[in-house]
Amino acid sequence: MADTTTTLPPAHRATGFDIRTIMTRYGAWIALALLILVNLAITPNFATWQTLHVNLTQVCAIVIVGVGMTLVIATGGIDLSVGALMAIAGALAPLIFLGKLFPMPHPAIGVALAFIVPVLAAAALGWFNGWLVTRLRIQPIIATLVLFIAGRGIAQVFTNGNLQVFNLPSFQFIGLGRVFGIPFQAVLMIIIVAVAAWMLRRTVFGRQILAIGGNEKAARLSGIPVASVKQRVYLISGFLSGIAGLIVIARNSAADANLVGLGMELDAIAAVAVGGTLLTGGRATVIGTLVGALIIQLVRYTLLANGVPDAAALVVKAAIIVLAVWLQRQSHR
Amino acid sequence: MNRIPLKLFQDIGRYGVLLALVALILFGWVRYENFLGAFNVLSVLRYNSMFALVALGMCFVIITGGIDLSVGSTAALGSVVAALLSPYGVMPGLLGGLAAGLAIGACNAFIITRLNILPFITTLATMLAASGCALLLAGNQSVSVSYGTGFVELGQGDFLGFPIPAWIALIAYLLGSLILNFTAFGRTVLAIGGNEDAARLMGLPAQRVKALVYLASGGLAGLAGVILAAQFGAGQPIEGVGWELFAIAAVVVGGTLLMGGVGSVGSTLAGVLLLGLIFNILNFENGLGWISLSAYWQSVIRGAFLLLVVAIQARLSMRTEEAA
């Protein structure tokens, strides 16, 4: 089955010093290491805490969404709605803690609900995506296109398209807080990546995800509850998008339904692709997605720090995506 | 798959969208004054012709079983190039925008057919690249077109009392329909979507036809960009966001299957008009003053509409599967 490549420890398939195997397995790591070395050489003030901090905060939301996207892609699906779900979560939270939706008995309850309700709403919409994919058997790209189109509209209708500005440290801890000097969002990101990586490698659920992506028919015939697994994967993707939406608005001290999560689906898919997850499903790496997101962010940072305009960085990003997928294909033949 | 249920399914897909379109037009005609007045009809056609061009390219791409996510930013790039060349006359602007679109289309064709990378990921990348190029060329701001050379006529002018962009779209659709239904190229497009391996084994030039389809999609998107620039008097590097999804929605609403192999150019046009009319009717509804729906409802309604259509399609195809 196609999933053995990531789920077996390296020792099992060590067949000598094959350059292709090394490129597939460690290509993203090598690229990341090269990028860091290049930056140490040419970018002024690269090895500072501030650089690390800037890059980490830029990348957190992408990685968190990317983890959900990795799981969805591992089953052979795709989730285009992540950015729109971020916008919905981001629009709901301020409505709740500012008491616009319903009066708040106590501010602390408002903050607690502002964490819980938006994330649950995003998760519920993710479940809805999964329902469309599994029960109505609509292709994932179209099923999630529905919420991609309607979701941001829903968020805009909630807020009437207005910018919601706020200053609430207890809520904004998720985006601005620090634990022992480390940004809380980075801690959250690392926990999510670790849990997802463990789940994908070590649990039955993880194995089932990869089996479905490898060969859905075979998975069904071998007794895997395909529909239920897929349903949960889309739910997780929605859940993580909700968290990412909260992080983004907390960081900005403002929620703008027009902008929160805009283009996030592309960033997340790009991180997944560069990280080495097979886009047709069956082979996935969560850590790879983290590395992929770091690579894309570092490339952008390198170009910006050295005076290349942001627009040119887009072109480079495109080239990296194509190159990464092409290399993946070469080594996978 | 069984022939007869598939035929039935196609028919429902094809005539369903026409029925919905007629119902929507009747609704508007009964409810609003001037809905079918010349001004409204012509401005709806003028505005939606850009989307129609993009959707036409998308229709061909989807019939081959692929997808083109780059059309929106390709149109933006086309609009910037056209605006930059508009001081030199109508033709340089038109051809420049078209060439920019063809260039992106050629990139797509090369990466998809030569490097064998999935269309989805390829066009995702070229979407970023085209948008980057558009921003670079335009210097991060919109580029106003020259009004002295008659370039804006391409978007704002009329010919025989009919908007020029609508003429362009109409001709493109006629050609598209003829090509799909009456040429070897069109039959190959359908065959590739039905079963690419079988098409290749039968000796059809699958790779070349696929390459041409992506090239055409890029070119049509570039042309849409030219009209965008001419209609709004500026090349807009950040326009076109979400156009690809609008186009996909129009194609799907038109009954073209996303698995490929089945599709119709005419229904795609109906799908474009249907989605465009939703916006128009929303405007009229607000004009009545009983309710006030913000423009944001537009995307919610479009999304709900897409959901309705795909749900019906899914139901029908499940039934045909069971019957087969």
Interface residues (C-beta under 8 A of the other chain):
Chain A: I78 L80 L132 L136 R137 I138 Q139 I141 I142 A143 L145 V146 L147 F148 I149 A150 G151 R152 G153 I154 Q156 V157 N160 G161 L266 I269 A270 A273 L279 T280 P309 D310 A311 A312 A313 L314 V315 K317 A318 A319 I321 V322 V325 W326 R329
Chain B: I67 I111 L115 N116 I117 L118 F120 I121 T122 L124 A125 T126 M127 L128 A129 S131 G132 C133 A134 L135 L136 N140 G242 L245 I248 A249 V252 L258 M259 S294 Y296 W297 Q298 S299 V300 R302 G303 A304 L306 L307 V310 A311 A314 R315 S317 M318
